[in-house]
Amino acid sequence: MLRTFLKKALLKMGFNEKVYDLLKKIPERKLSTYKILAEKLNTKAYRAVGNALNKNPNAPYVPCHRIINSNGFIGGYAKGIKKKIDLLKKEGIEIKNNKIDLKKYLFKF
């Protein structure tokens, strides 16, 4: 019964809320990409994912700073890239030349 309720709640949830719900599943010291997040949502709307992240009202508690480009580059952040880098470094993520080693830090849902 609880499982059915949760499925119905997810169906009613808006796109941004679905993005935020997934973000909460990314552990500290791990990252994901816009593309992986979109694919998990069964869409190719990578920019829509980026827009949802940009509007995240609960950053950094809902960790949108843990989403980077598929090529390992930092990507954008509503509060500025410097702030994003600071948050990632505080979590122990190594950044070299604005790039992150995805083999080391990538999280897949």
Phi and psi restraints in degrees (value plus and minus 20) as a CYANA .aco file:
   2 LEU   PHI     -82.2   -42.2
   2 LEU   PSI     -60.2   -20.2
   3 ARG   PHI     -81.6   -41.6
   3 ARG   PSI     -62.8   -22.8
   4 THR   PHI     -82.8   -42.8
   4 THR   PSI     -62.5   -22.5
   5 PHE   PHI     -80.2   -40.2
   5 PHE   PSI     -65.0   -25.0
   6 LEU   PHI     -85.1   -45.1
   6 LEU   PSI     -59.6   -19.6
   7 LYS   PHI     -82.5   -42.5
   7 LYS   PSI     -63.5   -23.5
   8 LYS   PHI     -85.1   -45.1
   8 LYS   PSI     -59.2   -19.2
   9 ALA   PHI     -83.5   -43.5
   9 ALA   PSI     -61.0   -21.0
  10 LEU   PHI     -84.6   -44.6
  10 LEU   PSI     -58.0   -18.0
  11 LEU   PHI     -84.0   -44.0
  11 LEU   PSI     -53.6   -13.6
  12 LYS   PHI    -101.8   -61.8
  12 LYS   PSI     -37.2     2.8
  13 MET   PHI     -88.3   -48.3
  13 MET   PSI     119.5   159.5
  14 GLY   PHI     -93.0   -53.0
  14 GLY   PSI     146.5   186.5
  15 PHE   PHI     -76.7   -36.7
  15 PHE   PSI     -69.1   -29.1
  16 ASN   PHI     -79.8   -39.8
  16 ASN   PSI     -61.7   -21.7
  17 GLU   PHI     -84.5   -44.5
  17 GLU   PSI     -55.4   -15.4
  18 LYS   PHI     -85.1   -45.1
  18 LYS   PSI     -60.3   -20.3
  19 VAL   PHI     -81.0   -41.0
  19 VAL   PSI     -68.0   -28.0
  20 TYR   PHI     -83.5   -43.5
  20 TYR   PSI     -56.9   -16.9
  21 ASP   PHI     -82.6   -42.6
  21 ASP   PSI     -61.9   -21.9
  22 LEU   PHI     -87.7   -47.7
  22 LEU   PSI     -59.3   -19.3
  23 LEU   PHI     -75.5   -35.5
  23 LEU   PSI     -58.1   -18.1
  24 LYS   PHI     -84.6   -44.6
  24 LYS   PSI     -36.2     3.8
  25 LYS   PHI    -107.9   -67.9
  25 LYS   PSI     -29.0    11.0
  26 ILE   PHI    -102.8   -62.8
  26 ILE   PSI      96.8   136.8
  27 PRO   PHI     -93.0   -53.0
  27 PRO   PSI     140.6   180.6
  28 GLU   PHI     -76.7   -36.7
  28 GLU   PSI     129.9   169.9
  29 ARG   PHI      48.9    88.9
  29 ARG   PSI      -6.7    33.3
  30 LYS   PHI    -149.6  -109.6
  30 LYS   PSI     135.2   175.2
  31 LEU   PHI    -154.4  -114.4
  31 LEU   PSI     140.5   180.5
  32 SER   PHI    -155.4  -115.4
  32 SER   PSI    -199.1  -159.1
  33 THR   PHI    -139.0   -99.0
  33 THR   PSI     143.1   183.1
  34 TYR   PHI     -76.7   -36.7
  34 TYR   PSI     -63.2   -23.2
  35 LYS   PHI     -84.0   -44.0
  35 LYS   PSI     -67.4   -27.4
  36 ILE   PHI     -81.3   -41.3
  36 ILE   PSI     -62.2   -22.2
  37 LEU   PHI     -81.5   -41.5
  37 LEU   PSI     -65.7   -25.7
  38 ALA   PHI     -83.0   -43.0
  38 ALA   PSI     -64.4   -24.4
  39 GLU   PHI     -81.8   -41.8
  39 GLU   PSI     -58.1   -18.1
  40 LYS   PHI     -82.9   -42.9
  40 LYS   PSI     -48.6    -8.6
  41 LEU   PHI    -110.1   -70.1
  41 LEU   PSI     -12.3    27.7
  42 ASN   PHI      38.0    78.0
  42 ASN   PSI      25.3    65.3
  43 THR   PHI    -164.2  -124.2
  43 THR   PSI     141.3   181.3
  44 LYS   PHI    -129.3   -89.3
  44 LYS   PSI      -2.9    37.1
  45 ALA   PHI    -103.3   -63.3
  45 ALA   PSI      47.2    87.2
  46 TYR   PHI     -81.8   -41.8
  46 TYR   PSI     -56.9   -16.9
  47 ARG   PHI     -89.0   -49.0
  47 ARG   PSI     -54.1   -14.1
  48 ALA   PHI     -84.6   -44.6
  48 ALA   PSI     -57.1   -17.1
  49 VAL   PHI     -81.7   -41.7
  49 VAL   PSI     -66.6   -26.6
  50 GLY   PHI     -79.1   -39.1
  50 GLY   PSI     -61.0   -21.0
  51 ASN   PHI     -84.7   -44.7
  51 ASN   PSI     -60.3   -20.3
  52 ALA   PHI     -83.1   -43.1
  52 ALA   PSI     -63.1   -23.1
  53 LEU   PHI     -81.8   -41.8
  53 LEU   PSI     -61.3   -21.3
  54 ASN   PHI     -83.0   -43.0
  54 ASN   PSI     -48.7    -8.7
  55 LYS   PHI    -115.9   -75.9
  55 LYS   PSI     -14.9    25.1
  56 ASN   PHI     -75.9   -35.9
  56 ASN   PSI      91.1   131.1
  57 PRO   PHI     -97.6   -57.6
  57 PRO   PSI     -29.6    10.4
  58 ASN   PHI    -139.0   -99.0
  58 ASN   PSI       5.7    45.7
  59 ALA   PHI     -92.5   -52.5
  59 ALA   PSI     123.0   163.0
  60 PRO   PHI    -112.1   -72.1
  60 PRO   PSI     -12.4    27.6
  61 TYR   PHI     -86.2   -46.2
  61 TYR   PSI     -55.3   -15.3
  62 VAL   PHI    -118.6   -78.6
  62 VAL   PSI      83.4   123.4
  63 PRO   PHI     -96.9   -56.9
  63 PRO   PSI      50.9    90.9
  64 CYS   PHI     -87.2   -47.2
  64 CYS   PSI     -37.2     2.8
  65 HIS   PHI     -88.5   -48.5
  65 HIS   PSI     -30.8     9.2
  66 ARG   PHI    -109.3   -69.3
  66 ARG   PSI     -10.5    29.5
  67 ILE   PHI    -128.0   -88.0
  67 ILE   PSI     107.5   147.5
  68 ILE   PHI    -150.1  -110.1
  68 ILE   PSI     155.7   195.7
  69 ASN   PHI     -90.5   -50.5
  69 ASN   PSI     135.4   175.4
  70 SER   PHI     -83.8   -43.8
  70 SER   PSI     -40.1    -0.1
  71 ASN   PHI    -110.1   -70.1
  71 ASN   PSI     -16.1    23.9
  72 GLY   PHI      73.6   113.6
  72 GLY   PSI     -28.1    11.9
  73 PHE   PHI     -94.6   -54.6
  73 PHE   PSI     133.1   173.1
  74 ILE   PHI     -75.4   -35.4
  74 ILE   PSI     -65.6   -25.6
  75 GLY   PHI      62.5   102.5
  75 GLY   PSI    -190.2  -150.2
  76 GLY   PHI    -109.8   -69.8
  76 GLY   PSI     153.0   193.0
  77 TYR   PHI    -182.0  -142.0
  77 TYR   PSI     112.2   152.2
  78 ALA   PHI     -77.3   -37.3
  78 ALA   PSI     -52.5   -12.5
  79 LYS   PHI    -115.2   -75.2
  79 LYS   PSI      -9.1    30.9
  80 GLY   PHI      80.7   120.7
  80 GLY   PSI     125.8   165.8
  81 ILE   PHI     -83.5   -43.5
  81 ILE   PSI     -55.6   -15.6
  82 LYS   PHI     -79.1   -39.1
  82 LYS   PSI     -63.2   -23.2
  83 LYS   PHI     -83.9   -43.9
  83 LYS   PSI     -60.9   -20.9
  84 LYS   PHI     -82.0   -42.0
  84 LYS   PSI     -66.1   -26.1
  85 ILE   PHI     -80.6   -40.6
  85 ILE   PSI     -63.6   -23.6
  86 ASP   PHI     -79.2   -39.2
  86 ASP   PSI     -65.1   -25.1
  87 LEU   PHI     -82.5   -42.5
  87 LEU   PSI     -63.6   -23.6
  88 LEU   PHI     -86.1   -46.1
  88 LEU   PSI     -61.4   -21.4
  89 LYS   PHI     -84.6   -44.6
  89 LYS   PSI     -57.6   -17.6
  90 LYS   PHI     -81.1   -41.1
  90 LYS   PSI     -49.1    -9.1
  91 GLU   PHI    -104.4   -64.4
  91 GLU   PSI     -22.5    17.5
  92 GLY   PHI      72.1   112.1
  92 GLY   PSI      -4.9    35.1
  93 ILE   PHI    -107.3   -67.3
  93 ILE   PSI     108.1   148.1
  94 GLU   PHI    -102.9   -62.9
  94 GLU   PSI     112.4   152.4
  95 ILE   PHI    -145.9  -105.9
  95 ILE   PSI     104.8   144.8
  96 LYS   PHI    -145.5  -105.5
  96 LYS   PSI     100.9   140.9
  97 ASN   PHI      35.8    75.8
  97 ASN   PSI      23.9    63.9
  98 ASN   PHI      39.4    79.4
  98 ASN   PSI       6.1    46.1
  99 LYS   PHI    -151.1  -111.1
  99 LYS   PSI     129.3   169.3
 100 ILE   PHI    -142.6  -102.6
 100 ILE   PSI     120.5   160.5
 101 ASP   PHI     -95.0   -55.0
 101 ASP   PSI      84.6   124.6
 102 LEU   PHI     -87.6   -47.6
 102 LEU   PSI     -48.3    -8.3
 103 LYS   PHI     -82.4   -42.4
 103 LYS   PSI     -51.2   -11.2
 104 LYS   PHI    -106.6   -66.6
 104 LYS   PSI     -55.8   -15.8
 105 TYR   PHI    -137.1   -97.1
 105 TYR   PSI     -25.7    14.3
 106 LEU   PHI     -87.9   -47.9
 106 LEU   PSI     114.2   154.2
 107 PHE   PHI    -133.8   -93.8
 107 PHE   PSI     106.8   146.8
 108 LYS   PHI    -133.9   -93.9
 108 LYS   PSI     117.2   157.2
